[in-house]
Amino acid sequence: MTPLIIVTLVALWQCVLVGYTYTLAGNAADEAVRAGTAAEPGARDAACRQAGTDKLSGPWRGAADIGCVTADGYVTARVSLEVPILFPGVLGFPFKVHGSAGAVEEAKH
């Protein structure tokens, strides 16, 4: 019975890590697009990347792929994070979790 309990706990922990990675990706995309809409068009991508990585902890920050795109007055941020296997920062699954957010570009007067 003990091995079954341990396997169940490991599987539940892995599910928590996957869910937490989705939450981090969504939050990073929100932060990135918020900073991207307020930045000048030339500095938008750098501001987007900086804001997106600010709230990520070390294991998720290392393999994060963050970028902003502007089209027709609308800024879209896309974040891709690696899902860790059991312990963040050690190994990751071969797939990534994606988060995206969008906002209208702020008018500059």
C-alpha positions as CSV (number, residue, x, y, z in Angstrom):
1,M,0.0,0.0,0.0
2,T,2.9,2.4,0.8
3,P,4.3,2.4,-2.8
4,L,0.8,3.2,-4.1
5,I,0.5,6.1,-1.7
6,I,4.0,7.4,-2.7
7,V,3.2,7.1,-6.5
8,T,-0.1,9.0,-5.9
9,L,1.7,11.8,-4.0
10,V,4.4,12.1,-6.7
11,A,1.7,12.3,-9.4
12,L,-0.3,14.9,-7.4
13,W,2.9,17.0,-6.9
14,Q,3.6,16.9,-10.6
15,C,0.1,18.1,-11.3
16,V,0.7,20.9,-8.9
17,L,3.9,21.9,-10.7
18,V,2.1,21.9,-14.1
19,G,-0.7,24.0,-12.8
20,Y,1.7,26.4,-11.1
21,T,3.7,26.8,-14.3
22,Y,0.4,27.7,-16.2
23,T,-0.3,30.3,-13.5
24,L,3.2,31.7,-13.8
25,A,3.0,31.9,-17.6
26,G,-0.3,33.8,-17.5
27,N,0.9,36.2,-14.8
28,A,4.2,36.8,-16.6
29,A,2.2,37.6,-19.9
30,D,-0.1,40.0,-18.0
31,E,2.9,41.8,-16.5
32,A,4.7,41.9,-19.8
33,V,1.8,43.3,-21.8
34,R,1.1,45.9,-19.1
35,A,4.7,47.2,-19.4
36,G,4.7,46.8,-23.2
37,T,1.7,49.1,-23.6
38,A,3.2,51.8,-21.5
39,A,6.6,51.8,-23.2
40,E,7.7,53.7,-26.3
41,P,7.5,51.6,-29.4
42,G,11.3,51.3,-29.8
43,A,11.7,50.1,-26.2
44,R,8.6,48.0,-26.1
45,D,10.2,44.5,-26.5
46,A,12.9,45.2,-23.9
47,A,10.3,46.5,-21.4
48,C,8.1,43.5,-22.1
49,R,10.9,41.0,-21.5
50,Q,12.0,42.7,-18.3
51,A,8.5,42.9,-16.8
52,G,7.7,39.3,-17.8
53,T,10.8,37.9,-16.1
54,D,10.7,40.1,-13.0
55,K,8.1,37.9,-11.2
56,L,9.5,34.6,-12.3
57,S,11.6,32.6,-9.8
58,G,15.0,31.2,-10.8
59,P,14.0,27.8,-12.2
60,W,11.3,29.2,-14.4
61,R,13.2,32.3,-15.4
62,G,16.1,30.5,-17.0
63,A,14.2,28.9,-19.9
64,A,11.5,31.5,-20.2
65,D,10.7,32.8,-23.7
66,I,9.0,36.2,-23.6
67,G,8.1,38.5,-26.4
68,C,5.6,41.3,-27.4
69,V,4.1,42.0,-30.8
70,T,2.3,45.2,-31.7
71,A,-0.3,45.2,-34.6
72,D,-3.0,47.8,-35.3
73,G,-2.7,49.4,-31.9
74,Y,-2.9,46.2,-30.0
75,V,0.0,44.7,-28.0
76,T,0.2,41.0,-27.4
77,A,2.6,39.3,-25.0
78,R,3.4,35.6,-25.3
79,V,5.3,33.6,-22.6
80,S,6.6,30.1,-22.9
81,L,7.8,28.3,-19.7
82,E,9.4,24.9,-19.3
83,V,7.5,22.5,-16.9
84,P,9.8,21.0,-14.3
85,I,9.9,17.3,-13.5
86,L,9.4,16.9,-9.7
87,F,12.0,19.5,-8.7
88,P,12.1,23.0,-10.3
89,G,15.5,23.7,-11.8
90,V,16.6,20.1,-12.2
91,L,14.9,18.5,-15.2
92,G,12.1,19.7,-17.5
93,F,9.5,18.1,-19.7
94,P,10.2,18.4,-23.5
95,F,7.1,20.6,-23.9
96,K,6.4,24.1,-22.8
97,V,3.5,25.9,-21.2
98,H,2.2,29.0,-23.0
99,G,0.6,32.1,-21.6
100,S,-0.6,35.1,-23.6
101,A,-2.2,38.5,-22.9
102,G,-3.2,41.5,-24.9
103,A,-4.0,45.1,-24.4
104,V,-4.7,48.2,-26.4
105,E,-1.6,50.4,-27.0
106,E,-1.6,53.5,-24.8
107,A,-1.9,56.7,-26.8
108,K,1.1,59.0,-26.6
109,H,0.3,62.7,-26.5
